[in-house]
Amino acid sequence: MVWLKRLAIGSSVGAAGIAGWLWLTMLSPWFYDRPDDLDDIEQRVHQVFVYGTLRYAPVRLVVMGGFGSPEEAVLEEYQRNGLDLSSQPGSYVNGLLLTVDAAELRRLDRYERLGVRYDRVMITLEDGIRAWVYLRRPDTQNALASYAELPIALVP
């Protein structure tokens, strides 16, 4: 029975460590400063197209504090390349369209490290809806290319 207690304690410590790391890197006020050259976020409802980890409800709940009323969406003329999208005639990417307020968009910007790792650009989806999408900044594509190939990645 001692081994069972040790296993439970070890699992609890491991889970707490992972949760702490996720909070620190994605949600904490440390390790990300919004670049000064970015425009302020308009106080209105925003549409955001997501195609990676943000398709998963638990991730959205942790990152945004909500779910964003997800709806299936398609982005035409693009293809998925690991953690990024690139223009590709005849291709399409399946994802979700989220409806978020300014505070939720700010949390998404933090998660995506807007201005550091990703840029947020306006695109038009298959059904004509205009939405924000996060595209990898050119200067970070090569540095993290191998990350997308990790076997434990949440990104299919």
Secondary structure, 3 states (H helix, E strand, C coil): CHHHHHHHHHHHHHHHHHHHHHHHHHHCCCCCCCCCCCCCCCCCCEEEEECCHHHCHHHHHHHHCCCCCCEEEEEEEEEEECCEEEEEEEEEEEEEEEEECHHHHHHHHHHHCECCCEEEEEEECCCCCEEEEEEECHHHCCCCHHHHHCCCCCCC
